[in-house]
């Protein structure tokens, strides 16, 4: 299991379109992936779960991955966040 702290810096936070990009990318991996904000942890492959965290600009979250491709998943998802969700 690996994890990484990241800060959401895009204008709208992790809502609607950016959340959809994030979830689509998370679903490309076999590993179980979670997003954790404060004490709440949700499945990173679930749109409702991610949206329920109410992540706004400047929020620090932890991405957690566990499985065969966990390192690649963490690096890819954190790079997506760092790029402010540009493809």
N, C-alpha and C positions, 0 to 999 in steps of 0.2 A: 504494500500500500504506500502510495506517495501522495504528497499534498503540496500546494503552493498558495501563498497569499498574493492576491492581486487587487488592484484598485480600479473600479469602473470609472473611466474618465469621459466617456462620450456624453453628449448633451442630455439625452433622454434616459440615461441609465440602462438597465437591462429590462426594457419593456418592448412589447410588440415585435417590431422588425428585428432589432438586435437580438432579442431573446430567441426568435425563430432561427436566426443564423447560428447562434450558439448551440441550440438543441440539435439542429441538423448536423453540425460538426460533431457533437458528442455522440450522436447515433452512428457515426462512421466507425466507432471503436467497439471492440468486444468487451472491454473492461466495464465494470460498474463504476459510474461516475456520479459524484454528488457535488452540490454547491452548498456551502455553509455560511450563514450570516448570523453572527452572534451565537446564540444557542440552537438555532434552527438549521436542520439539514434536510435538503430535498434532492430528489433524483434529478440530475442534470439533463436527463433525456425526456423530462416531462414539462411541457409548456406551462400547464397550470401550476405545477410545483415551483418552477422558477419565477413565474409572475407573482406567486403568493408571497415571495420574500420582499417584494416592494423595493427593489434595488435601484437607488437613484445615483446621480453623478456624485463621485467622491466616496462612495461606499466601499469599504474593504471587505472582500469575501475570500473564502478559502475554497479552492477546487481540490477535490479528493478523488483519486482513481485507484482501483484495485483490480488487477487482472493481467493478462498476458501482454497487453500493449499499454500499460499504465503510464510509463514514462513518455511515450509518444503522445498520448492523450493529453497529459498535463501540459507539455510543451506547445502542442498545437492550439489548445484552448486558451492558454495564457497569451500566446502570440496574437490570437484573434482579438482578445480583450485589449492588449497593448496597442493594436492597430486601430482602435476605436471602431471595430467591426467593418473595416474596409476590406473588400475582397482582393 
